[in-house]
Amino acid sequence: MTRIALISDTHGYIDDQILRLIEPCDEVWHAGDIGNIAVTDTLKKHKPLRAVWGNIDGTKARAQFPENNRFFCENVDVWITHIGGYPNHYDVRIREEIQRNPPKLFISGHSHILKVMFDKKLNCLHMNPGAAGKSGFHKVRTFLRFAIDGDEIKDLEVVELGKR
């Protein structure tokens, strides 16, 4: 079993609360808008990290992380991208590929709106962890924790970090 902390939209902000709350996890996945490479450097000191760059990220993040990160975690096909949309409203950049070859778990950030939805047409779970940073219109900072056990995605938790 692999326990995941899924964060996004840190916009250059990381604090001890986040670091404490990722501690029970085996890996951290960051869905873009890192904001400052010091955020991912800090996360990597604590846990193995998978990340993608987002629309606010500069050359350092773009040199270190891909725009799309598709991989298997145990037996689950995962696709992380920053601007991806959500079921029935996928971004034009990924729409054709996700319909042709859907993953089991599709993760995006960007909206700052925590959302977990199942796409019945594609048989795909979509997750957006909201925003863990302090920059943006969101009222409450959030991220997700969950586990992957073989081909099962389970034990999903919404983690609220307080007001931005």
TIVO-579209 format. One record per residue (C-alpha): residue number from 1; x, y, z. Coordinates in steps of 0.2 Angstrom, whole numbers, plus 2048, in hexadecimal, padded with zeros to 3 digits. Example, Ala and Ser with C-alpha at 12.3 -4.5 7.8 and 13.67 -1.06 7.14 Angstrom:
% residues 2
   k  c1  c2  c3
   1 83E 7EA 827
   2 844 7FB 824
% end
This chain:
% residues 164
   k  c1  c2  c3
   1 800 800 800
   2 806 811 7FB
   3 800 820 805
   4 7FF 831 7FB
   5 7FE 843 800
   6 7F7 84D 7F1
   7 7FA 85F 7F1
   8 7F9 86D 7E4
   9 7FA 880 7E2
  10 806 884 7F0
  11 80B 894 7E7
  12 81C 894 7F0
  13 815 890 801
  14 819 881 80C
  15 818 880 81F
  16 81B 875 82E
  17 809 870 82E
  18 80A 869 81D
  19 81A 860 821
  20 812 858 830
  21 803 852 828
  22 80C 84A 819
  23 816 840 826
  24 80B 830 826
  25 80C 82F 813
  26 818 826 808
  27 819 832 7FA
  28 814 844 7F6
  29 80C 849 7E5
  30 80B 85B 7E0
  31 7FF 860 7D2
  32 808 870 7CD
  33 809 883 7D1
  34 817 87F 7DC
  35 81C 892 7DC
  36 82E 890 7E3
  37 839 881 7E0
  38 83D 882 7F3
  39 82C 87A 7F6
  40 830 86A 7EC
  41 842 86A 7F3
  42 83A 86A 805
  43 82D 85D 801
  44 83B 852 7F9
  45 845 853 80A
  46 836 84A 812
  47 82E 83E 805
  48 830 838 7F4
  49 828 845 7E8
  50 81F 844 7D8
  51 81A 855 7D0
  52 815 85F 7C1
  53 818 871 7BD
  54 809 87D 7BC
  55 805 88D 7B3
  56 80E 898 7C0
  57 81D 88E 7C1
  58 82E 894 7B9
  59 83C 88D 7B1
  60 843 884 7C0
  61 833 87A 7C3
  62 831 877 7B1
  63 843 870 7AF
  64 840 864 7BE
  65 82E 85E 7BB
  66 824 85A 7AC
  67 813 862 7A7
  68 80B 850 7A7
  69 811 842 7B3
  70 809 831 7AF
  71 80F 822 7B8
  72 809 813 7C2
  73 808 813 7D5
  74 806 800 7D9
  75 7F9 7FB 7CC
  76 7F1 80C 7CA
  77 7F4 816 7BA
  78 7F6 828 7C0
  79 7F6 838 7B6
  80 7FA 848 7BE
  81 7FA 859 7B5
  82 7F6 86B 7BB
  83 7E9 871 7AF
  84 7DE 862 7AB
  85 7CC 866 7AE
  86 7C1 859 7B5
  87 7B4 84C 7AF
  88 7A9 853 7A1
  89 7B4 863 7A1
  90 7C6 85D 79D
  91 7D2 86A 797
  92 7D4 86A 784
  93 7E7 866 786
  94 7E4 855 78D
  95 7D2 851 788
  96 7D6 846 779
  97 7E3 83C 782
  98 7D9 839 792
  99 7CA 833 787
 100 7D5 828 77D
 101 7E0 821 78B
 102 7D8 825 79C
 103 7E2 822 7AC
 104 7DA 81A 7BC
 105 7DE 82A 7C6
 106 7DF 83B 7BE
 107 7E6 849 7C8
 108 7E6 85C 7C5
 109 7E7 86C 7CE
 110 7E6 87E 7C8
 111 7D4 882 7CE
 112 7D7 883 7E1
 113 7C7 879 7E3
 114 7C8 869 7EB
 115 7BF 85C 7E1
 116 7BE 849 7E0
 117 7B3 842 7D3
 118 7B1 832 7CA
 119 7B0 833 7B7
 120 7A3 825 7B2
 121 7A7 827 7A0
 122 7B9 824 7A1
 123 7B9 819 7B1
 124 7C5 825 7B9
 125 7C7 82D 7CA
 126 7CB 840 7C9
 127 7D3 849 7D8
 128 7D7 85B 7DA
 129 7DE 85F 7EC
 130 7DA 871 7EC
 131 7E7 87D 7F1
 132 7F4 87B 7FF
 133 7FB 88C 7FD
 134 7F6 89D 803
 135 7F4 8A6 7F2
 136 7E4 8A5 7E9
 137 7D1 8A7 7EB
 138 7CE 897 7F5
 139 7C9 89A 807
 140 7D0 88A 80F
 141 7E1 882 80B
 142 7DF 86F 807
 143 7E7 860 801
 144 7E3 84D 800
 145 7EA 83D 807
 146 7E5 82C 801
 147 7EC 81B 7FE
 148 7EF 810 7EF
 149 7EF 7FD 7F3
 150 7F2 7F3 7E3
 151 7E5 7F9 7D7
 152 7DA 801 7E5
 153 7D9 813 7E9
 154 7D3 815 7FB
 155 7D3 81E 80C
 156 7D1 82F 804
 157 7D2 83E 811
 158 7D0 850 80E
 159 7DC 85A 819
 160 7D8 86C 81D
 161 7E6 877 821
 162 7DC 886 827
 163 7D9 897 81F
 164 7E5 89E 813
% end
